[in-house]
């Protein structure tokens, strides 16, 4: 993921002459969209790491075991 961010920032700095070029040309829009999508994916990953994982780890008792069983069955059925 870091490599993707680094190449996007490098491309933006070297291929575009000014910040206005990032929104005026097709190549600039593509770079801007790529960086926005990476930011979106990183924010989803952060929510997973900081919110969802601790909640799942703290689930105890039969509820937690039932959820884990359902997840394993679902994961095994993926094509």
ZIJOPE-V877674 format. One line per field, one symbol per residue. ss: DSSP state (a for helix, b for strand, c for the rest). phi: phi as a letter, one per 30 degrees, with the letter a starting at -180 (. if undefined). burial: # if it has 24 or more other ideal C-beta (glycine too) atoms within 12 Angstrom, else .. Layout:
BEGIN
ss=???
phi=???
burial=???
END
This chain:
BEGIN
ss=caaaaaaaaaaaaaacccccaaaacaaaaaaaaaaaaaaaaaaaaaaaaaaaaaaaaaccaaaaaaaaaaaaaaaaacc
phi=.ddddddddddddcccdbddddcccddddddddddddddddddddddddccdeddddddbidddddddddddddddddd
burial=.......#...#...#.....#.....#..##..#............................................
END
